Amino acid sequence: MRQTKTRCAAGKLAIDGGPKAKATPYRKGMRFGRDELKELKEALAQNTLFYAHGQKVRQFCETLASKYGRKYAVATTSGTAAIHVALGAVGVGVGDEVVTSVLTDAGSFIPILYQNAVPVFADIDPRTYMMTPETIEAKLTPRTKAILVVHLAGNAADMDGILKLARRRKLMVVEDCAQSWNCFYKGRPVGTLGHIGCYSLNDYKHLSVGDGGVVLTDNARLAKRAALFADKCYSRNMWGQRTGRLCQFLAPNYRMSELSGAVGLAQLRKVDGICRTRNAHGTLLTKLIADAPGILPPAITPGCESSNWYYLFRMDPKVLGVSRDRFAEALKAEGVPAGFYLRRVDQYEMFQKMTIRTSRKKGFVCPYDCPAYGGGRIAYRVDDCPNAELVLKTGVIVQMSEFYSRQDMVETAGAIRKVAEAFAARRRT
Ligand SMILES: Cc1ncc(COP(=O)(O)O)c(C=O)c1O
C-alpha cells in the first residue's frame, strides 16, 4: 500500500529558523514538445495561417466539440474574447444586466462592459467559492438578461440549481470555464450545461496556446452568431470566402491563428492526463490536511470532479491566532509557494470611482447613466458580498501542476500541517 500519511512535521517553523518541511524542489516538466512541433510544421506547410483557409483551427474546434459532445465550437484569441463572443451571441447589449461572480478574473466582466451592459456581482459560497442559485437570485432584476457562471479553480458551480433558476426567470446561461477545463459536473464537462460555454487557453491555464479561447454550444443560431461575432461579422462560405450580408452588426476581430490552432490541437490530446493528475493531487491534499487544526480544505461541489487549476483552502485566524498573510509567509518559508492573488472584482477602482470610460460629456458614465439602461449607478459595496470578503481574508492558494509528483503533494500537506499545528499550539498556550 502506498504511503498517504504525512510524517508529523511538527517542530520549529522555518520562519523562526527551523528546517524547511519541503526541502526538495517541486518536480517540473515541459508543456510543449514533439507533438506541438509537428502540428506547427504542418500549419506552416499549409502556406496560410488564416483560420478560414487552413485546417488547424477547424480541426481544433471539431476535436473539442466532439470530445465534449457539443455540435459547434468557435475559436477566439483569448478567454476574455470567448466570453465577449458568447455575450454577443446570446444578445447581451445596452440596457441589460449580467450577473456574474464577485471572485473572478477581470476577463469575466470586461466583455459585459464592452457590450454596454452592466455587470452585477453575486456573492459566493464560502467553501466551494462558487456563486450559488441563492446568491444569483438575490441580484436578479427585470433588467437581467444573462447569468455568466464562473467555475472557479477547477471546481464547478451548482449547475442544476442555476439552470432551474434560469429557466424560471427566462435567462440565458453563459459558462466561464477558463479555470475549469475537463471539470465534470454529474458526468458532463462544464461548458456544456448552459446555452454556451467559454474556455481560456492563456499560458496559465490547464492547456495553453500562449493566448487563445474557444466557445462551445449546441444551438445553431448561437453558433452562427458566435462565428460572426468573432470575425468582424463577415459571413463566410465553406472555402472561407466572404459571402452574403456582411457587417450586419458590430463585431470585433477575435480570429484565432492557425499557429494557435495547431498548438491547441496537440494540447487537447493531453487534457485528460493533465486534469486526471490535478484531480488526484487535489483529492490527496484534501485528505491529508482535512483534520489539521484551523484548516478548511475546499469543498468540491456535489457531483463534481475538480481539475484543480490551483488549490484554494482557508485558514481560521481564531484557531491559529495569526492573519492569513502571516500564515502564507510561514508556509512560503517552509518551501511551499503560497499566497492569494484573487481580488474582489467589484472593488476595482473602475467600479469604485466609476472611471470605466472617459467621456466627452463630463460626469456621464456609460453604461450606468445611459437612458436606455435606466438603472443608474450601482454602489458596489464591500458588505454586499460577505462570503467573498471572508475568503479574501482567510484564503490561501497553493499552486498546482500536473508535473508535481505524489511526493510533492505529501510534502506540501506536511508543510501545511506543520504550520497549522505550530500556530494552533502557540495559540493554546
Ligand atoms: C475565470 C476567468 N475568466 C476569464 C479569464 C480570461 O481569460 P484570458 O486571460 O484568456 O482572456 C480568466 C483568465 O485568467 C479567468 O481566470
PDBQT file of the ligand as one rigid body, heavy atoms in Angstrom, charges set to zero:
ROOT
HETATM    1  C1  LIG A 501     -12.308  32.875 -14.519  1.00  0.00    +0.000 C 
HETATM    2  C2  LIG A 501     -11.639  33.531 -15.683  1.00  0.00    +0.000 A 
HETATM    3  N1  LIG A 501     -12.397  34.072 -16.654  1.00  0.00    +0.000 NA
HETATM    4  C3  LIG A 501     -11.855  34.655 -17.727  1.00  0.00    +0.000 A 
HETATM    5  C4  LIG A 501     -10.484  34.734 -17.889  1.00  0.00    +0.000 A 
HETATM    6  C5  LIG A 501      -9.928  35.422 -19.078  1.00  0.00    +0.000 C 
HETATM    7  O1  LIG A 501      -9.134  34.598 -19.879  1.00  0.00    +0.000 OA
HETATM    8  P1  LIG A 501      -7.971  35.203 -20.791  1.00  0.00    +0.000 P 
HETATM    9  O2  LIG A 501      -6.853  35.609 -19.898  1.00  0.00    +0.000 OA
HETATM   10  O3  LIG A 501      -7.612  34.088 -21.713  1.00  0.00    +0.000 OA
HETATM   11  O4  LIG A 501      -8.546  36.363 -21.518  1.00  0.00    +0.000 OA
HETATM   12  C6  LIG A 501      -9.647  34.183 -16.919  1.00  0.00    +0.000 A 
HETATM   13  C7  LIG A 501      -8.178  34.244 -17.045  1.00  0.00    +0.000 C 
HETATM   14  O5  LIG A 501      -7.431  34.193 -16.128  1.00  0.00    +0.000 OA
HETATM   15  C8  LIG A 501     -10.246  33.561 -15.784  1.00  0.00    +0.000 A 
HETATM   16  O6  LIG A 501      -9.496  33.005 -14.824  1.00  0.00    +0.000 OA
ENDROOT
TORSDOF 0
